[in-house]
C-alpha cells in the first residue's frame, strides 16, 4: 500500500532511502533529533504547561514526501523525537500527516493550521484534542520553532533554514500566480 497520491510518488533517491532499515535510519538521525527536542524543551518549557495531560501522548508526524515519519512524545522529563519507519509505527494516540513543505510552514509560523486542515493538505487521525493542544502550544511560542531548531546547529542550521524558507516562498509564489 502506498501513501503517495497517484502520480506523486517518491523520487528514486527517496525510494532508495525508504528502503533503508528503520534501525539504520533511526541511528543516523538520533543525535540530530535528540539535540532538537532537548534544545527546544530547554528554550520553551512553557510548551509543556500548555500541553497539559498530552505530554504523555505519542504523536506520529508523517511528512509524506520524506522516507520516514517522526515520533514525538513531549514528556518534559524526557522528550522523545525519533525517526521511525512507516511500516512499523510505534504505538501512538495522534497522527499528523502532510507534505514536508506544509508541515514546515506550520512549524515556521507561516501557515494557518485551520486553513491547511480544511484544504485537506493536512490529515489528522486519532486524538484530535491532543493535536489541537500541540498546535496551540507551538502557536504560543514567540518567534519560530524552526528558527530555534536551526539556531541549535549554528551557521549550518541557519543556512538550511534559509534554504527551506526560500523554497517555501518560491512554492507559495507559484501557487498564488
C-alpha positions in Angstrom: 0.0 0.0 0.0 1.4 3.4 -1.0 0.9 6.6 1.0 1.6 8.8 -2.0 -1.2 10.2 -4.1 -1.4 8.9 -7.7 1.3 10.5 -9.8 3.1 11.9 -6.8 5.4 9.1 -5.9 8.8 9.5 -4.3 11.9 10.2 -6.3 14.4 7.5 -6.9 16.6 8.9 -4.1 13.6 9.0 -1.7 12.7 5.4 -2.7 16.3 4.3 -2.0 16.3 5.9 1.4 12.9 4.5 2.2 14.3 1.0 1.7 16.9 1.6 4.4 16.1 -0.3 7.5 14.4 1.6 10.4 17.3 0.9 12.8 19.9 2.4 10.5 17.8 5.5 9.7 16.9 6.0 13.4 20.5 5.7 14.5 21.7 8.1 11.8 19.1 10.8 12.7 19.0 10.2 16.5 21.7 12.7 17.5 20.2 15.5 15.5 16.7 14.8 16.6 17.7 14.5 20.2 19.5 17.8 20.0 16.5 19.5 18.5 13.9 18.1 21.0 16.1 18.7 24.1 17.2 22.2 23.0 13.6 23.2 22.3 12.4 21.8 25.6 15.1 23.9 27.4 14.3 27.0 25.5 10.5 26.7 25.6 9.4 24.9 28.9 6.0 26.6 28.7 5.1 24.3 25.8 4.7 21.5 28.4 2.3 23.6 30.5 0.2 24.3 27.5 0.1 20.6 26.6 -1.3 19.7 30.0 -2.2 15.9 30.0 -0.9 15.5 26.4 2.7 15.5 27.5 2.4 11.7 27.6 0.7 11.5 24.2 2.6 9.8 21.4 2.4 11.8 18.1 3.4 10.5 14.7 4.3 13.3 12.3 4.3 11.9 8.8 5.9 14.2 6.2 4.7 12.1 3.2 7.5 13.1 0.9 10.2 12.0 3.3 11.4 8.4 3.6 10.4 8.1 7.3 8.0 9.5 9.8 8.8 11.1 13.2 7.6 10.0 16.6 7.2 12.7 19.2 6.4 12.3 22.9 6.6 15.7 24.6 7.4 14.4 28.1 9.0 17.3 30.0 11.2 14.9 31.9 12.4 13.0 28.8 11.2 14.4 25.5 11.4 12.0 22.6 11.7 12.8 18.9 12.8 9.9 16.7 12.7 8.7 13.0 10.5 5.7 12.5 9.7 3.5 9.6 6.1 3.9 8.3 5.6 0.2 8.1 6.3 -0.2 11.9 5.0 2.9 13.6 5.2 2.9 17.4 2.0 3.0 19.5 0.6 6.5 19.2 -2.5 8.4 20.0 -2.4 11.0 17.3 -1.1 11.2 13.7 -0.4 14.4 11.7 0.2 13.8 8.0 1.1 16.2 5.2 3.9 17.2 2.9 7.2 18.3 4.4 6.6 21.8 3.0 3.2 22.0 4.6 4.5 20.8 8.0 7.5 23.1 7.8 5.3 26.1 7.2 3.2 25.2 10.2 6.3 25.0 12.4 7.8 28.1 10.9 4.6 30.1 11.7 3.8 30.8 8.1 0.6 28.7 7.7 -2.8 28.8 9.2 -3.4 25.4 10.7 -7.2 25.6 10.2 -6.9 26.6 6.6 -4.3 23.8 5.9 -6.6 21.3 7.6 -9.7 22.3 5.8 -7.9 22.4 2.4 -7.0 18.8 3.1 -3.3 19.5 2.9 -3.1 18.2 6.4 -4.6 15.0 7.8 -5.2 14.4 11.5 -6.1 11.0 12.9 -6.6 9.8 16.4 -6.8 12.1 19.4 -7.7 15.5 17.8 -7.7 17.2 21.2 -4.1 16.3 21.6 -3.2 17.7 18.2 -5.1 20.9 18.9 -3.2 21.2 22.2 0.1 20.7 20.4 -0.8 23.2 17.8 -1.8 25.8 20.4 1.3 25.2 22.4 3.5 25.8 19.4 1.5 28.8 18.3 2.0 30.4 21.7 5.8 30.3 21.3 7.2 33.7 20.4 9.0 33.5 17.1 9.6 30.4 15.0 10.2 26.9 16.3 12.0 26.2 13.0 14.4 29.1 13.7 15.0 28.0 17.2 15.8 24.5 16.0 18.1 25.9 13.3 20.0 28.0 15.9 20.9 24.8 17.7 23.2 24.0 14.8 24.8 27.4 14.4 25.6 28.8 10.9 24.9 25.5 9.0 21.4 25.3 10.7 20.6 28.8 9.8 21.8 28.2 6.2 19.5 25.2 5.9 16.6 27.2 7.4 17.2 29.9 4.8 17.1 27.4 2.0 13.8 25.9 3.3 12.3 29.3 3.7 13.3 30.2 0.2 11.9 27.0 -1.2 8.6 27.6 0.7 8.5 31.2 -0.6 9.0 30.1 -4.2 6.3 27.4 -3.8 3.9 30.0 -2.4 4.7 32.4 -5.2 4.0 29.7 -7.8 0.7 28.7 -6.2 -0.6 32.3 -5.9 0.2 33.2 -9.5 
